[in-house]
Amino acid sequence: KKPSPEKEGGEGRRGDPQNPGKNPFHLTAEDVYDISYVVGRDLMAITGDSRDVATRVTQLQFKIVRILEMLEALVNDCNVTVEELRMERDSLRKEVEGLRSEGHASFPEVNPGTNKVVVDLTDPNRPRFTMQELRDVLHERNKLKSQLLVAQEELQCYKSGLIPPNNSQMARRDPEALITSTTNSKEGKQEKTIIRKLFSFRSGKRT
């Protein structure tokens, strides 16, 4: 690649190997092209003109040495960067291992034992209730069902006249009292019927 006309003079060129003020770590691709152009131009001058060959070779040697120094600096810097990255990687790896060990210490693995279910909390299809919660729900449902049956029986007794209106509240509070009072009322009616039969039988005898 041939540099721009303003750089062909060779003086003050950014990629000129004879310019010691250029930091090799600030080189760009254009600087590399300029350096290769300068070296190639000098080689062509040596092979094309036999005059002052020694002087031209000496000048070219200085330029090549300068290029080698720049390459050495770049390689050393790359090696340092690679070593720093390797050390940082090892440090991060140790830190991660330390965090993992602390996590295992804080949350030790629990042996579920027999008749236990291990639930993965990250599973979206995991069970939402435990067996104990399901048992409680079933128990509550059975309790409500029994209360409903008692209320229906109380209503039926109230409609049939077995329970006076003023005793309906007491029956709601004590379902067993409802059953007892119903049984007592039936027995009382049966007893009165028997007494009446006996009384009518005796009265008929007297007459």
C-alpha positions, 0 to 999 in steps of 0.5 A: 500500500502506497502512503498519501503524497504528504507522507512520501517525504519520510520525515515526521511519518507516524509509522516511520521506524526512525521516529523514536517518539512513536509509542508502539502501543499506539500503532494503527494498521495505517502505521504498519502499512507505512513501515512496510512501505519504508522498508520496501522502498529502502530495499528497492533502493539498495538493489537498484543503485550500487552506490553507497550500498554500505550506508544504505544497508546501515540505515536499513539495519537501524530501521529493522532494529527499531521494528524488532524493538517495537515487536518485542515491546508488543509481545511483552505487553501481550504476555503481561496482559495474558498473565494478568487475565490468567491470574484474574481468572484463577481469582474469580474461580476461587471466589466462585468455589468459596461462594459455593462452599458457603452456600452448601454450608448455609443450606446443607442437603437434607436427607428426606428419609423414607416416605418423603417427597422431594419437591423441586421449587423451580419446577412449574408443575410441582405440587402446590400443597403438602399432604398435611394441607390436603388432609386439613382441607378434607377434614374441614370439608367433612366437618362442614358437611356434617354441620350441613346435615344437622342444619337440614335435619333441624329444618325438617324437624322444625317444619314437622312441628317436632321442635317449637320455634323458640327452641330452634336456636338451642337446637342449632347450638347443640345438635345432640340436644336436638336429637335427644329432644326429638326422641323424648317428644316421640317417647312422650307422645307414645306414652300419652297414647298408651295412658289414654288407651288404658284410661279409656279401657278402664272407663269402659269397664266401669260403665 
